[in-house]
Amino acid sequence: MYDLILAFITAFGLTFYAIPSIIHVAKKKNLVDEPDDRKAHKVSTPSLGGIGIFAGTIFSIVLWTPFKYFGDLQYILTAFVIMFLVGARDDIDPISPYKKFGAQIFAAGLLVFVANIRLTSMYGIFGITVLPPIASILLSLFTIILIINAFNLIDGINGLSASIGLIIALCFGTWFFLIDKMDLSIVAFALAGSIIAFLKYNFTPAKIFMGDTGSLIIGLVCAILTIQFIELHKVIGDSPFKFKATPAVAIGVLILPLFDTLRVFTIRIVNGRSPFSPDRNHIHHLLIDLDLSHMQATGTLVFVNLLFIYLAYSLQDIGSLYLLLVMLVIAILLSSVLALIVMRKKRKA
């Protein structure tokens, strides 16, 4: 317990005191994110906050992880460094999406093939239990890359990506603590401490953005925590902390970034565009178009994400497939109503 508290405090303190220096250097060197028609901010803002998140998280993990666990974390930390390097490079001097995607595949491959962080069961969804090795590898790689990019895509307004990452880290970190998986719990609480410190500077008026460095790191950590949450249910026996419908509960915790990514990609493909082409169709953009402030939009989406977590917890007895369908239908209905309201507002304008 003390290791968790110390990891949280250390990550918070380092990030909190590092970010003002990062802001100063970024402004001095003109390393800022300029506003444009697609972006929600109106003034030039430093975009290197992810450096502070990375520094606080990785320093805290290395300092407070008990030595008997540390060997198992070396590959995770290596993947962190890969994401940090490509994210920082992209924030300072933008690189092609293909190079960024290649780095994500490399980091994901390291986790799947070397750290053995992979999904091996579908828990009965579509009648599938144990996954064949090839299917396990492909699904695990897809899951990691999907979650990483989902956080990158929702990082469009102040506080949103960090707040959702905080919820996920605290949910999974607490569960890992309860089942005595201290290494993963320390990773989660170190990230949570860094995120809270970052949010102090990211709430409106934002003094700094997390940039790709931050969203890639948060996405990577959340991907690792999600896969381990699902997989550890196979080995915890009759633990009182065991969930039913495990994959669906995990998706419920990550519902906002996952559903928003699915929704936006579907709209782009239906409209004959590349799923990776930028636009203003994200759910947070729709809320901004309703004249909500950044903080109001972030608060609304955080509240909705928490409601889905409660829904997944409450309905876990109905099974993974039915729970997934219920959450998907509700998410589609809510987003469709929101889109219709925005459309009517624009027509009247």
N, C-alpha and C positions, 0 to 999 in steps of 0.2 A: 504493500500500500504506500509506504513512504517513497519507494522508487518512482511510483506513478506521480505522486505530488511533486517530487523534486524534478522529474522530467518535465512536467507541465510548467512549473515555475521557471525553470532554466530556459526552456524554449520561449516562453513569454518574455522574460527579461531581456534575452539577447536580441530577439526580434524588435521589441519595443524600443530599445536604445540604438539599434543599428539603422532603423529606417530613416530617422532624421538626417543621418549622414548620407544615406543613399539618395534621399531627396535633394540634398545640397549638391552632391556631385552630379546627379542627373541634370539638374537645372544649369549648373555651371558648364557642363559639356553638351548641353542642348539635346540630351537623350530623353525626349518627351514624345508623347502621343498627341499628334495634332488632330483637332476636330475636323469632321467632314459631314456630308449629308447623311451617311449611314450610321455614324456614331452618335451616341446619346450625350456625350459631354460637349461643352461649349468653349472650354479654354484648354490651352496646352498643359498637359499633366505628365509628370514622370511616370514611367511604366516599368520600373525595375523593382517593384515591391516583392516579387517572387524571390529575389536574392535574399531578402531578410527572412522570408518564410523558410527557404532552404537552409540557410545558416542556422537558424534557431532550432529547426527540427533535427537536422543531422548531428549537430553538436550535442544536443540533449540526448539523442539515442545512443551515441557513442559513449557519453559520459556516464549514463545511468543504467544501461542494460547490464544485468549481471553477467559475469564472464562466461558462465556455463551456457548461456543462451547466445552469446555474441557470434560464435562461429556460424550459426544458422542465419544470421542477418547480413553477412558480408556480401552476398549476392544482391540482396535487396538494396543495400547502400550503394552498390555499384550501379544498379539501375537508376537510383536517385541521381547519381552524378551524371549519367548519360542524359537524363531528362533536363538536368540543370544546365549542362553545357549547351545543348541544342536550343533550349528556351532562352537562355541569356544571349546567345548569338543572334537569335531571331529578334529579340527585343532591341538589341543594339544596332544590328545591321540585318534586315530581313532576308531570310533564305527561302528557297523554293519549297513549296508544300511537299514535293517529292522527297527532298532531303530530310525534312522534318518527319515525314511518315516513315522513312527508312530508319531513322533513329528510334522511333517508337517500336518498330518491328524488332530491332536489335535488342532494346531493353525488355520487351515482352518475351522474346525468345530466351534471353538470359534467365528470366524468372521461370519460364515454363520448363526449359530443358535442364537448367543447372540447379535452380533453387527448388524445382519440383512443385511450384505453385501452379496447380492445374485443377480443372474440374473433371472429375472421374465418374460422376453419376448424374442422371437427370431426375432422380428421386421419383420415378414413376410417371413423369410427364410424357404423354403420348405413349404410355406403356413401356417407356425406356427406363432401365435402371442403370446398369453398368455400361459405360461408354467404351467402345473399342479404342485402342491407343491412338490411332490416327484421328478419330473424331474428338477424342479428349484434347489432343494437342491443338487442333484447329479451333475448337470451341473456346479453349482457354486463351489462345492468341487473339481471337476475335473479341472476346469479352474485355480483355485488358485494353486493347486499342480503342474499342468503343467507349469505355468509361473515360479514358484519358481525353479523347476528343469531345466527349459530351461536356466535360467541365470547361474545355477550351471554348466551346460554342455558347455556353450560357454566361460567359464572362463578358456581358455587354452593358451592365449597369452597376452602379456602386453597391458593393456589399453582397451581391447575389451569389456568385460562385464561392466566395469565402464562407458565407453563412451556411450554404447547403453542405459544403465540405465539413464545416464544424459540426453540424447535426450528425452527419454520417460517422465522423471520427468518434464523437462522444457515444453514439449508439453502439457501434461495434467495439470500441475500446472498453466500455463498461461490461459488455458481454464477455470479452476475452478475459477481463479481470475476474469475473464471476466463475469462469471455468479454469482459472489458474494458468492462463497462457500469457505470462508476464511480458514476454518479448514483443508480441503483437500489441498488447495493451499499451506498452511504453511507446511504441511507434505511433499509435493512435492519439495518445494524450500529448505527446510531444508536438504532433501536428496541430492538435487543438489549441495548445498554448500559443504557438506561433501565429495561428490564424486570428485568435482573439486580439493579439497585439497588433497585427496588421489592420484589423478592422477599425481600430481607433483612428487610423490615418486614411481609411478608405471610405468611411461614411461621409455622406454629403455635408459640406463641400469636400470632395476627395482631394487629398494632398498628393496621393500616389495611387497608381493601379498596380495590380499584381503582374500584369503582362503574361506572356506565354510561359515564362519561367514558373510563375506561381500556379497557373492553371494546370500545367503539365505535371508538376510535382503533386498537387492535390489530387488530380485525377489518377495518377499512378498509385499513390497510397490508398485511395479509396478502392481501386481495382484489387489490390493485394488483400485488403481487409475483407472485401466482399467474397472473393474466392475462398479465403481461409475460413470465413464464417460458414459458408456452405459446406466445405469439405470436413471441417472439424465435427460437424453433426454426426458423421459416421463413426466417430471414435469416442464420443462422450457418454455412451451407454444410456442409462436411465437418469441422467442428470436432471435436476429440477429446472435447469435453465435451457433445456432442449426445446426447440420450436418444431411445430408441425409445418408442413408446406414451406420448407426452408428456402428453396429458390424464390418462391413468390414473396416471402417476407423480405428477402434481400433486395428484390426488385422494388418492393414497396418503400424501402429505406432510400433508394436511389431514384425514385419515380420521376422527379422533376427533370434532372439532366437527361435521363434515358428517354422519357416520353417526348420531351422537347426536340431531341435529336431525331427520333423516329418521325415525328410530325413534320419537321422542317425538311428532312430528306425526302419524305413522301411528296410533299407539295412541290418541291423543286423538280422531282422526276416526272410527276404528272404534268407539270408545265413545260416539259421538254428541256430542262436545264440540268447542268451537272449538280449532283447532290452537294458538292463542295463549293458551289458558287455563293458568294455572300449576298445577303438581302436583309430586309427588316421584317421577317415573318416570325421571329421568335416570340414566345409568349410574353417575355418581358418587354419586347417592343410594342406589343398590342396594349399592354397596360400603360406604357408611356404615352401611346397615342390617345388614351382615354384621359390624358392630362394628370395622371398620377405622377408624383415626384419619384425620384430614384428610390428613396427610402420607403415610400408607400408601396411601390411595386415590389421591392425586395421583401418587405414585411408580409405582403399578401402571399407571395410565392412560398416563403418560408412556412407560413401558417398552413397553406395547402399541403405542402410536403409533410408536415407534422400530422395533418389529418389522415393522409394516406398511410403513414406509419402506424397510426392507431387503428385504421381500418384493416391493414394487413395482420396486425396482432390480434384483433378481435375476431377475424374471420378465418384464421389459420386452420380451423377444423374442417373446412369445406374442401380442402385439398389444393395442391399447387395450381393445377390447370384452371379450375373454376375461380380460384382467387385471382389469378392473372387476368382472366376474362372480365371479372367484375371490375378490377382496377382499370383495365384498358377502356372498358365502356364508359366508366365515370370520367376518366381523363379526356376521352374524345368528346363527351357531352359538354364538359366544362369549357374546354378550349374552343369548341364550335360556337357555343353561346357567346363567349368572349369575342371571337372573330366577327360574329354577326353584329354585335353591339358596336364594334369599331367601324365596321362597314357602313352601318346606318349613320353613325356620327360623321363620317367623311362625306356621305352623300348630302347631308344637311348643310355641311359647311360651305 
